[in-house]
């Protein structure tokens, strides 16, 4: 049976044998008591990597973002974010349902940033009619686009001048750092808190880490318990994250290179509009009358992609350059015969 080339997401990676061995042999304890040495080590290393005082290992990026919102904002306060931001659009409304926190979404710029003048225009005045504007949330990367460091510096200054805290949904911030050839701390230093996923391009089977000041993480730990996120011998999961940050970060460049290879190959097809990306995501526009036929043809040839209207292809560590060449060939074959 031919193997599936799965480009739907970089969350689809499978643990390597070396990672599973590392998980199997890790030392564990009860993390709710703060006694799991592997979790503690992961949190220490992630705090150091990001230049923050403290870190908290959690189940997912969704939980990590929710903990940040709950810890930064009180009921009746608001966070400002992108209209297409993951923490606003794809996380089931957790902040409003569980925290009584209002969202103020804005349209992203083409490069994945938020126009700071537009942000300024929606900051609420001190008036009993309004929710209190408390937090500005950015996303890096957004649709594979990396936020420039100059913009991050401007956003930090803007937040300070306007009495806002600054949170980063850094689900793919490792990709951003590799793309810019800089250290993770060079991005994270601009933010009060950062959520980082281990289970995307890095290849861990589960887990995210929230970083920030010690008092903020202490509050987030309380909310994690409230949400049922307190885990016991979770070192076996944290070990995967430790393995990833020790072995897999630099491999992200291969994913970026494969995305560029895919972009070059698909751009030669007249019927496709291929949108550029800085990292491991590619978006293509195709006419609606052939979209379903294309998806079906790809599936019949053991290739899976996601989306509708705008299709998304995501490279990751389980996809090789040989796989990319096959994907390009199958796309070309479809348009030859259609």
Buried (B, 14 or more C-beta within 10 A) or exposed (E): EEEBBBBBBBBBBEBBEEBBEBBEEBEBBBBBEEBBBBBBBBBEBBBEBBBBEBBBBBBBBBBBBBBBBBBBBEEEBBBBBBEBBBBBBEBEEBBBEBBBBBBBBBEBBEEBBBEBEEBEEEBBEEEEEEBBBBBBBBBBBBBBBBBEBEBBEBBBEBBEEBEBBBBBBBBBBBBBBBBBEEEBEBBBBBBBBBBBBBBBBBBBBBBBBBBBEEEBBEBBBBBBEEBEBBBEBBBBBBBBBBBBBEBBBEBBBBBBBBBBBBBEBBEEBEBBBBBEBBBBBBBBBBEEEBBEEBBEBBEEBBBBBEBEEEBBBBBBBBBEEEBBBBBBEBBBEBBEEE
